[in-house]
Amino acid sequence: MNIRILITLLFGVTLFCSCQPKQLPVNSLAERVTEGTSKDRILFRMTPEKDDVSKDYFEITAEDGKVLIVGNSDLSLATGLNWYLKYVAGIHLSWNNPSQKLPEVLPLPTGKIRQETAMQNRYYLNYCTYSYSMAFWDWERWEKEIDWMALHGINMPLSITGMEVVWYNLLKRVGYTTEEINEFISGPAFMAWWQMNNLEGWGGPNPDSWYQQQEALQKKIVSRMRELGIEPVFPGYAGMVPRNIGEKLGYQIADPGKWCGFPRPAFLSLEDEHFDSFAAMYYEELEKLYGKAKYYSMDPFHEGGNTEGVDLAKAGTSIMKAMKKANPEAVWVIQAWQANPRPAMIDVLNAGDMLVLDLYSEKRPQWGDSDSMWYREKGFGKHDWLYCMLLNFGGNVGLHGRMNQLVNGYYDACTHANGKTLRGVGATPEGIENNPVMFELLYELPWRAERFSPDTWLQGYLKARYGSELSPEVMEAWRALEHTVYNAPKNSPGEGTLESLLCARPGFHLDRTSTWGYSKLFYSPDSTSKAADLMLSVAEQYKGNNNFEYDLVDIVRQSNADKGNALLDEISQSYDRKDKENFRKQTQQFLELILSQDSLLSTRKEFSVSSWLTAARSLGNTDAEKKLYEWNASALITVWGDSIASNQGGLHDYSHREWSGLLKDLYYLRWKTFFEQKQQELEGKASSEVINFYGMEKAWAEKAHEY
């Protein structure tokens, strides 16, 4: 009798459980980003697309006073959630505002909202992002970023955290000692360039705890990504080996030369009998740690790597063969940057086996735009490709974008003959946590079937961003920005944002802060000054609005930077005229502007060097580890490399940051020292001493900071 009752009860429980709606991963995501206010208020239902299974879609409706989001996958549902938050609830989630409570009275859509896309690939990140922005992230920060990815429909981010552990295990396997391995693997802030075959060992050696920490972190990252339907893109094997492997193990290698003064890792010869076995061991170690991948990223001969004597067709075939042996279904992801990918290397490969990232589509597209300085008539031939926005270089701070070019370029590509192999979009910035408006615009493109006006779109974005009806002042301020900083000329000089000369190594008549940048304004500084004044005029009205207050600081910062650039031109002219009185007044104004900028930026943690250095130190378990990580973080944003790489290689200030702390303690000191020397010259007390700016920067980078 008891057994019968037990069986009956168990059957009832099983039936009850089977009737309950499955808890989808997107439910947990919604709870995280709404700070626990979405449960039983926002409902999710997964339903495959009936008419076309190749499409992703979501629908948003109201049902019994609740919000119902229907979609074909967790990722589509998450994208639908973000669309609801922005365009119905008036909530914009971004890096400065990663979560926000829903209103007590839940806003409901007035009718059905449906968006769909046939663009199956939405890519994210750049190797450089992992150094310029993400080098010292912990799981708490990573969890927020993965949620952000899902909300924006991203389904294939580059994922290189913990790849140093793969190499550590691989090199141990072939007989390297820990000391030898650490001479090859870079320090934490320079992993991007080590993995891109640009340098060895710089910033190390790493403690054992670093490898353990990063392995555990990457396993959590990959697990959460896959839970949400996001497929990580792992680095594949493209021939990189330590420079000393020929001497140590007798491998046949080629020397790819130098990158900005750094000797590159060697390239394992395709003729060497060890190529296939070494590649196989790499993929084995990678799979042991993090599982198989559908996508592998490989960029042989990146940024000028020497290809002399290399059979490019054979290189492409050998790299592809090794990847396919590890996973026959895998796709090779490659960046279109400068001369890469070499046509001779990819033309021999099968269609469908490669996905090309047109890395800089908004300025130097290679997909077939004949106006581009990097024009390729046939684009990428038979290979699939993605339309990508690069936007940021070096993690530099500045309002910047090409709204009209981004939108029109995408729809032009869709209708172009080479558009038949276009498979989606991607963001490939060197640094993130800036210009959220541009990322929002990019990731909506595949979900909007018809070409649209960025001018009209911006109004909807701002309503979401600030969560209310817009004051005329806010709209006018953003129109001023839209027509200046956010619509940079397509073929303007330099890379990325117009640079702030407050952050530059001092000099006269400067036109850049970093070697490949540019600082000459293509608009009047009155435009950003007007935008700043308009935002300040309604600051009280938006008090407590996180997004507004972040934007306010950023816009005022930009206005100050533009004024500084204009003021330096005046200072240069006063020096040329030997006008010592005006020179004294103007240089004092410039120095005061640096301190004022520092004070402004100290009001937001996003613009503080303290946040960057604190994150680096926090990963260390001992004083020695904390010191190593802090030096990595400090060096990256100042000297970058040794004196050769920094000066002759041009890397100093490549990753300059207009941040509080850095402005006051380094940039101010550089300019003050320079101006004082030049004032003395005007007074007839010329000095023959050459200011050692590298020495000043190196001293700051090596200092134990108290931020």
C-alpha positions in Angstrom: 0.0 0.0 0.0 2.8 2.4 1.0 4.6 1.6 -2.3 1.5 2.4 -4.3 1.0 5.7 -2.5 4.7 6.6 -3.1 4.5 5.8 -6.8 1.3 7.8 -7.1 2.9 10.8 -5.4 6.1 10.5 -7.5 3.9 10.4 -10.7 2.1 13.5 -9.6 5.3 15.4 -8.9 6.7 14.3 -12.3 3.5 15.4 -14.1 3.5 18.7 -12.2 7.2 19.4 -13.0 6.7 18.5 -16.7 3.9 21.0 -17.0 5.8 23.9 -15.6 7.4 26.3 -18.0 11.1 25.8 -18.4 13.2 28.4 -16.6 15.2 29.9 -19.5 18.7 31.4 -19.0 17.3 34.7 -20.2 15.1 34.8 -17.1 18.2 35.0 -14.9 19.7 37.6 -17.2 16.6 39.7 -16.9 16.7 39.5 -13.1 20.3 40.6 -13.1 19.9 43.6 -15.4 16.6 44.8 -13.7 18.0 44.3 -10.2 15.5 41.6 -9.3 12.4 43.4 -10.6 11.5 41.4 -13.7 10.2 38.1 -12.1 6.6 37.4 -13.0 6.4 40.7 -14.8 8.4 40.0 -18.0 7.7 36.6 -19.5 9.7 34.8 -22.1 8.6 32.1 -24.5 10.9 30.3 -27.0 9.2 29.5 -30.3 11.1 28.6 -33.5 10.5 30.8 -36.5 7.9 29.0 -38.7 8.4 30.6 -42.0 12.2 30.8 -42.2 14.4 28.9 -39.8 17.5 30.8 -41.0 16.1 34.0 -39.4 16.3 35.2 -35.8 13.3 37.1 -34.5 11.6 38.4 -31.4 8.1 39.7 -30.7 7.1 42.0 -27.8 3.4 42.1 -26.6 1.4 42.8 -23.5 -0.4 39.9 -21.9 -2.6 40.3 -18.7 -0.7 43.3 -17.5 2.7 41.7 -18.1 5.2 41.9 -20.9 5.6 38.8 -23.1 8.7 38.4 -25.2 8.7 35.6 -27.8 11.7 34.6 -29.8 13.5 31.6 -31.4 16.5 31.5 -29.0 17.7 32.8 -25.7 19.8 35.3 -27.5 16.8 36.6 -29.6 14.8 36.8 -26.3 17.6 38.8 -24.7 17.8 41.1 -27.7 14.0 41.5 -27.4 14.3 42.3 -23.7 16.8 45.1 -24.5 14.5 46.5 -27.2 11.6 46.5 -24.7 13.8 48.3 -22.1 14.9 50.9 -24.6 11.8 51.6 -26.6 9.0 50.9 -24.2 10.4 51.2 -20.6 12.8 54.1 -21.3 15.8 52.3 -19.8 19.1 52.3 -21.5 21.6 49.8 -20.2 25.2 50.5 -21.0 28.7 50.2 -19.5 28.1 53.1 -17.2 24.6 51.9 -16.3 24.7 48.0 -16.5 21.5 47.5 -14.5 18.4 49.4 -13.5 15.2 48.6 -11.7 11.9 48.5 -13.6 9.3 51.2 -12.8 6.7 50.2 -10.2 4.0 50.5 -12.9 5.3 48.4 -15.7 5.2 50.1 -19.1 3.4 48.0 -21.7 3.7 48.0 -25.5 0.6 49.4 -27.2 0.8 46.8 -29.9 3.0 44.0 -31.2 6.6 44.9 -31.8 8.4 42.4 -34.1 12.0 42.5 -35.3 13.8 39.9 -37.3 17.1 39.4 -39.1 18.7 37.1 -41.6 22.1 38.3 -40.5 23.2 35.2 -38.5 26.6 36.5 -37.2 27.0 39.3 -34.7 30.7 39.6 -33.7 32.4 41.5 -30.9 35.8 42.5 -29.7 39.4 42.8 -30.9 42.5 41.2 -29.5 43.5 44.7 -28.4 40.4 45.1 -26.3 41.6 42.4 -24.0 44.6 44.6 -23.1 43.4 48.2 -23.5 40.1 47.6 -21.6 39.8 44.0 -20.2 43.2 43.1 -18.9 42.3 43.1 -15.3 38.6 42.2 -15.2 37.3 39.8 -12.6 34.2 37.6 -12.8 31.9 40.3 -11.5 32.9 42.6 -14.3 32.8 39.8 -16.9 29.3 38.8 -15.9 28.0 42.3 -16.7 29.8 42.2 -20.0 28.3 38.9 -21.1 24.9 40.2 -20.2 25.6 43.3 -22.3 26.6 41.0 -25.2 23.4 39.0 -25.0 21.2 42.1 -24.8 22.8 43.3 -28.0 22.4 40.0 -29.9 26.1 39.3 -30.0 26.6 35.6 -30.7 30.3 35.3 -31.5 32.7 37.3 -29.3 36.4 36.8 -29.5 37.4 35.0 -26.3 41.2 35.0 -25.5 41.2 35.0 -21.7 43.3 32.2 -20.3 44.8 31.2 -23.6 48.3 31.7 -22.0 47.4 28.5 -20.0 47.0 26.6 -23.3 50.5 27.7 -24.3 51.9 27.0 -20.9 50.7 23.4 -21.0 51.7 23.0 -24.7 55.3 24.2 -24.1 55.6 22.1 -21.0 54.6 19.2 -23.1 57.4 19.7 -25.6 60.1 20.2 -22.9 60.2 23.9 -22.0 60.8 24.9 -18.4 58.6 27.3 -16.5 61.3 30.0 -16.7 61.6 29.5 -20.5 57.8 29.7 -20.9 57.6 32.9 -19.0 60.3 34.4 -21.3 57.8 33.7 -24.1 54.4 34.6 -22.7 53.8 38.3 -22.1 52.6 40.1 -18.9 48.9 40.6 -18.2 48.5 44.0 -20.0 50.3 42.8 -23.2 48.6 39.5 -23.9 46.9 40.9 -27.0 50.1 41.6 -28.9 51.7 38.3 -27.8 48.7 36.4 -29.1 48.8 38.5 -32.4 52.5 37.3 -33.0 53.9 40.8 -32.3 56.1 40.3 -29.3 57.4 37.9 -26.6 57.7 38.1 -22.9 57.2 41.9 -22.4 55.5 42.7 -19.1 56.3 39.3 -17.5 57.3 36.9 -16.0 53.9 35.9 -14.7 53.4 34.1 -11.3 51.9 30.7 -11.2 48.8 32.2 -9.6 48.1 34.2 -12.7 47.7 31.1 -14.9 45.5 29.4 -12.3 43.3 32.5 -11.9 42.9 33.1 -15.6 42.0 29.4 -16.3 39.3 29.5 -13.7 38.0 32.8 -15.0 37.8 31.6 -18.6 36.0 28.5 -17.7 33.3 30.6 -16.1 33.2 33.0 -19.0 32.8 30.2 -21.6 30.2 28.4 -19.5 28.0 31.5 -19.2 28.4 32.4 -22.9 27.3 29.0 -24.0 24.4 29.0 -21.5 23.1 32.0 -23.3 23.7 30.7 -26.8 26.9 32.7 -27.4 29.6 30.9 -29.2 33.1 32.0 -28.1 35.8 32.6 -30.8 39.0 31.0 -29.7 42.5 31.7 -31.1 43.5 28.9 -33.4 47.0 27.8 -34.4 48.6 29.8 -37.2 52.3 28.9 -36.9 53.5 31.0 -33.9 56.4 29.5 -31.9 59.0 30.9 -29.5 62.0 32.5 -31.2 64.3 30.1 -29.5 62.5 26.9 -30.5 64.9 26.2 -33.4 67.9 26.4 -31.1 66.1 24.4 -28.3 64.3 21.7 -30.3 65.7 21.9 -33.8 62.5 23.2 -35.4 62.8 24.9 -38.7 61.5 28.5 -38.3 61.2 31.7 -40.2 61.9 35.1 -38.7 58.9 37.5 -39.2 61.0 40.5 -38.2 60.1 43.2 -35.7 57.0 45.0 -34.6 57.5 48.6 -33.3 60.9 47.6 -32.1 59.9 44.3 -30.5 61.3 41.1 -32.0 58.3 39.0 -33.1 57.8 35.3 -32.2 59.0 33.0 -34.9 56.9 31.3 -37.5 57.1 27.5 -37.7 58.0 26.6 -41.2 55.4 24.8 -43.2 58.1 22.5 -44.4 59.0 21.4 -40.9 57.8 17.9 -40.0 56.6 19.2 -36.6 54.0 21.7 -38.0 51.0 19.3 -38.0 51.9 17.7 -34.7 52.5 21.0 -32.9 49.2 22.4 -34.2 47.4 19.2 -33.1 48.9 19.5 -29.6 47.8 23.1 -29.4 44.2 22.2 -30.3 44.3 19.2 -27.9 45.4 21.4 -25.0 42.8 24.1 -25.9 40.0 21.5 -26.0 41.1 20.0 -22.6 40.7 23.3 -20.9 37.8 25.1 -22.7 36.2 22.6 -25.1 35.8 22.6 -28.8 35.0 25.8 -30.7 32.9 26.5 -33.7 35.1 29.5 -34.6 38.9 29.9 -34.4 40.6 33.3 -34.9 43.9 33.4 -36.8 45.8 36.3 -38.3 49.2 35.2 -39.7 51.5 38.0 -40.8 49.5 40.6 -38.8 50.6 44.3 -39.2 53.5 43.9 -41.5 54.8 40.4 -40.6 57.4 39.4 -43.1 56.1 36.9 -45.7 59.3 36.6 -47.7 59.9 33.0 -48.7 56.5 31.9 -47.4 54.2 30.0 -49.8 51.0 31.9 -48.9 48.7 29.4 -50.5 50.4 26.5 -48.7 50.2 28.5 -45.4 46.5 29.0 -45.8 45.9 25.3 -46.6 48.1 24.1 -43.8 46.5 26.3 -41.2 43.0 25.3 -42.3 43.9 21.6 -42.4 45.1 21.7 -38.8 42.0 23.5 -37.6 39.7 21.1 -39.5 41.5 18.1 -38.0 40.6 19.5 -34.5 37.0 20.2 -35.5 35.8 19.4 -39.1 32.9 21.9 -38.6 35.0 24.8 -37.5 35.3 28.1 -39.3 38.4 30.3 -39.6 37.8 33.9 -38.5 40.3 36.3 -40.0 40.7 40.1 -39.7 40.8 42.3 -42.8 43.4 44.8 -41.7 45.9 46.6 -43.9 47.2 43.9 -46.4 45.6 41.0 -44.5 44.2 38.6 -45.5 46.5 38.1 -48.4 44.4 37.0 -51.4 47.0 34.3 -52.3 46.4 32.8 -48.9 42.6 32.7 -48.9 41.7 32.2 -52.5 42.7 28.5 -52.3 40.3 27.9 -49.4 36.8 26.6 -49.7 33.8 28.9 -49.4 32.1 28.5 -46.0 35.3 27.6 -44.2 36.3 31.2 -43.5 34.6 34.3 -42.1 36.4 37.6 -42.8 36.0 40.6 -40.4 36.1 43.8 -42.5 37.6 45.4 -39.4 37.3 49.1 -40.2 34.2 49.2 -42.4 33.1 52.7 -41.2 36.3 54.3 -42.5 38.5 52.0 -44.6 36.2 49.3 -45.8 37.7 46.4 -47.9 34.4 44.8 -48.9 34.3 46.6 -52.2 33.6 50.3 -51.6 35.5 52.1 -54.4 35.9 55.2 -52.3 38.0 53.4 -49.7 41.8 53.8 -49.4 41.9 50.1 -48.7 39.6 49.2 -51.7 39.5 45.6 -52.9 37.5 45.3 -56.1 36.4 41.7 -55.4 36.1 42.2 -51.7 36.8 38.8 -50.1 35.8 36.8 -53.1 33.8 33.7 -52.2 34.3 34.0 -48.5 31.6 35.1 -46.0 32.3 38.4 -44.2 31.1 40.8 -41.6 30.6 44.6 -41.6 32.6 45.9 -38.6 33.0 49.1 -36.7 36.5 49.7 -35.2 35.8 53.2 -33.8 38.3 53.3 -30.9 42.1 53.0 -30.9 44.2 52.5 -27.8 41.3 52.9 -25.4 41.7 56.7 -25.9 39.0 58.9 -24.4 36.9 61.0 -26.8 33.5 61.5 -28.4 33.8 60.0 -31.8 31.9 58.2 -34.6 30.7 58.2 -38.1 26.9 57.8 -37.8 25.9 58.5 -41.3 28.8 56.5 -42.8 28.1 53.5 -40.5 24.5 53.3 -41.4 24.7 54.1 -45.1 27.8 51.9 -45.6 26.0 48.9 -44.1 23.0 49.2 -46.4 25.2 50.0 -49.4 27.1 46.8 -48.6 23.8 44.8 -48.4 22.8 45.8 -51.9 26.3 45.6 -53.5 27.4 42.6 -55.6 29.8 41.6 -52.8 26.9 41.8 -50.3 25.8 38.3 -51.3 28.3 36.9 -48.8 27.6 39.5 -46.1 26.6 37.5 -43.0 26.3 40.2 -40.3 28.0 42.9 -38.3 30.7 43.2 -35.7 32.3 45.7 -33.3 36.1 45.5 -33.3 37.2 48.4 -31.1 40.6 48.5 -29.5 39.0 49.9 -26.4 35.4 49.9 -25.1 33.4 51.6 -22.3 33.1 54.7 -24.5 30.7 56.2 -27.0 27.7 53.9 -26.2 25.6 55.6 -28.8 27.7 54.1 -31.6 27.6 50.6 -30.3 23.8 50.8 -29.9 23.5 52.0 -33.5 25.7 49.3 -34.9 24.0 46.4 -33.2 20.5 47.6 -34.3 21.5 47.5 -38.0 20.9 43.8 -38.6 17.5 44.1 -36.9 16.3 46.9 -39.1 15.5 45.7 -42.6 15.1 49.2 -44.2 17.7 52.0 -44.4 16.9 54.6 -41.8 18.0 58.1 -40.8 20.4 58.3 -37.9 18.9 61.7 -37.3 15.5 60.2 -36.5 17.0 57.2 -34.7 19.0 59.5 -32.3 15.8 61.0 -30.8 14.6 57.5 -29.9 18.0 56.6 -28.5 18.1 59.7 -26.3 14.6 59.0 -24.9 15.8 55.6 -23.9 19.1 56.9 -22.6 17.6 59.5 -20.3 14.3 57.7 -19.6 11.9 60.6 -20.2 10.7 63.2 -22.6 13.6 65.2 -23.9 14.1 68.8 -23.0 14.8 71.0 -26.1 18.2 71.8 -24.7 19.3 68.1 -24.6 18.1 67.6 -28.1 19.9 70.7 -29.4 23.1 69.7 -27.6 23.1 66.2 -29.2 22.3 67.7 -32.6 25.4 69.7 -32.2 27.4 66.6 -31.4 25.7 64.6 -34.2 26.8 67.0 -36.8 30.4 67.3 -35.5 32.1 64.6 -33.4 29.7 61.9 -34.4 30.0 62.4 -38.1 33.7 62.6 -38.7 34.7 62.8 -42.4 35.2 59.3 -43.9 38.8 60.0 -45.0 39.9 62.3 -42.2 43.5 61.9 -41.1 44.5 59.7 -38.1 42.7 56.9 -36.4 39.9 57.0 -33.9 38.9 60.0 -31.8 40.4 63.5 -32.3 43.1 63.4 -29.6 43.4 65.7 -26.7 46.7 67.6 -26.7 46.4 67.9 -22.9 47.7 64.3 -23.0 50.5 64.8 -25.5 54.2 64.9 -25.1 54.8 68.6 -25.1 55.8 70.5 -28.2 54.6 73.4 -30.5 52.3 73.2 -33.5 51.3 69.6 -32.6 48.8 67.8 -34.7 48.6 64.6 -32.7 49.1 63.0 -29.3 50.0 59.5 -30.5 52.1 58.5 -33.5 49.1 57.4 -35.7 46.5 59.7 -34.2 45.3 63.2 -35.2 44.2 66.3 -33.2 43.3 69.0 -35.7 39.5 69.7 -35.3 37.4 69.4 -38.4 34.7 71.5 -36.7 34.7 74.6 -34.5 35.3 74.1 -30.8 32.3 76.4 -30.4 30.1 73.4 -31.3 31.2 71.2 -28.4 31.2 74.2 -26.1 27.6 74.9 -27.1 26.7 71.3 -26.4 28.3 71.4 -23.0 26.6 74.6 -22.1 23.2 73.3 -23.1 23.7 70.1 -21.1 24.8 72.1 -18.1 21.8 74.4 -18.3 19.5 71.4 -17.6 21.7 69.5 -15.2 19.4 70.2 -12.3 16.4 68.8 -14.2 18.3 65.5 -14.7 19.9 65.3 -11.4 20.3 61.7 -10.2 20.0 60.4 -13.8 23.1 58.2 -14.1 23.2 58.2 -17.9 22.7 61.9 -18.1 25.4 62.6 -15.5 27.9 60.4 -17.3 27.2 62.1 -20.6 27.4 65.5 -19.0 30.9 64.9 -17.7 32.0 63.3 -21.1 30.6 66.2 -23.1 32.1 68.9 -20.9 35.4 66.9 -21.0 35.3 67.0 -24.8 34.6 70.7 -24.8 37.6 71.3 -22.5 39.9 69.2 -24.7 38.9 71.1 -27.8 39.6 74.4 -26.1 43.0 73.0 -25.0 43.8 72.0 -28.6 42.9 75.5 -29.8 44.8 77.2 -27.0 48.0 75.3 -27.8 47.9 76.7 -31.3 47.7 80.2 -29.8 50.6 79.3 -27.4 52.7 78.1 -30.4 52.1 81.3 -32.2 53.0 83.4 -29.2 56.3 81.5 -28.9 57.0 82.0 -32.6 56.5 85.7 -32.2 58.6 85.7 -29.0 55.6 87.3 -27.2 56.7 86.4 -23.7 53.8 88.1 -21.9 51.1 86.4 -23.8 53.1 83.1 -23.7 53.1 83.3 -19.9 49.4 84.0 -19.6 48.4 81.4 -22.2 50.6 78.6 -20.8 49.2 79.3 -17.3 45.7 79.0 -18.7 46.7 75.7 -20.4 48.1 74.3 -17.1 45.0 75.4 -15.2 42.8 73.7 -17.9 44.7 70.4 -17.2 43.9 70.7 -13.5 40.3 71.7 -14.1 39.9 68.7 -16.4 41.4 66.4 -13.8 38.9 67.8 -11.2 36.0 67.3 -13.5 36.9 63.7 -14.4 37.4 62.8 -10.7 33.6 63.0 -10.3 33.1 59.8 -12.3 34.9 56.5 -11.7 34.8 55.7 -15.4 37.2 58.6 -16.0 39.7 57.9 -13.2 43.1 56.2 -13.4 42.3 54.9 -9.9 39.7 52.5 -11.2 42.2 51.1 -13.8 45.1 50.7 -11.3 42.8 49.4 -8.5 41.5 46.6 -10.7 45.0 45.6 -11.6 46.3 45.5 -8.0 43.2 43.6 -6.9 44.2 40.5 -9.0 47.4 40.2 -7.1 47.7 37.8 -4.1 51.1 39.1 -2.9 52.8 42.5 -2.8 55.1 41.4 -5.6 52.1 40.4 -7.8 50.3 43.6 -7.1 53.4 45.6 -8.0 53.8 43.6 -11.3 50.2 44.1 -12.3 50.1 47.8 -11.4 53.3 48.3 -13.5 51.7 46.5 -16.4 48.6 48.7 -16.1 50.7 51.9 -15.8 53.2 51.2 -18.5 50.5 50.3 -21.1 48.9 53.8 -20.9 52.2 55.7 -20.9 55.5 54.3 -22.2 53.9 51.1 -23.6 57.3 49.5 -24.2 61.0 50.0 -23.5 62.8 53.1 -24.7 63.2 51.7 -28.2 59.6 50.6 -28.7 58.3 53.8 -27.0 60.4 56.3 -28.8 61.7 54.8 -32.1 58.7 52.4 -32.3 56.3 55.2 -31.7 54.3 53.5 -29.0 54.5 56.1 -26.3 51.1 57.6 -25.4 49.4 55.3 -28.0 47.1 54.4 -25.1 46.9 57.8 -23.5 43.9 58.3 -21.3 42.2 61.6 -20.4 41.7 60.4 -16.9 41.8 62.1 -13.5 45.1 61.3 -11.7 47.0 60.8 -14.9 46.2 64.4 -16.0 47.3 65.9 -12.7 50.4 63.7 -12.0 51.9 63.1 -15.4 50.5 65.2 -18.2 50.5 68.4 -16.0 54.2 67.7 -15.0 55.3 67.2 -18.6 53.7 70.4 -19.8 54.8 72.5 -16.8 58.4 71.4 -17.3 58.3 72.2 -21.0 56.6 75.6 -20.6 59.0 76.7 -17.9 62.0 75.8 -20.1 60.5 77.7 -23.1 59.6 80.7 -20.9 63.3 80.8 -19.8 64.3 80.8 -23.5 62.1 83.8 -24.1 63.6 85.5 -21.2 67.1 85.0 -22.7 68.1 82.2 -20.4 68.2 79.3 -22.9 68.9 75.8 -21.7 70.8 73.2 -23.7 69.2 70.4 -21.6 66.8 68.1 -23.6 63.8 67.2 -21.5 63.7 63.4 -21.0 59.9 62.8 -21.4 60.4 59.0 -21.5 62.2 59.2 -18.2 59.3 61.1 -16.6 56.8 58.6 -18.0 58.8 55.6 -16.9 59.1 57.1 -13.4 55.3 57.5 -13.2 54.8 53.9 -14.5 57.2 52.4 -11.9 55.7 54.4 -9.0 53.5 52.7 -6.4 50.4 54.9 -6.7 48.0 55.8 -3.9 45.0 56.4 -6.1 
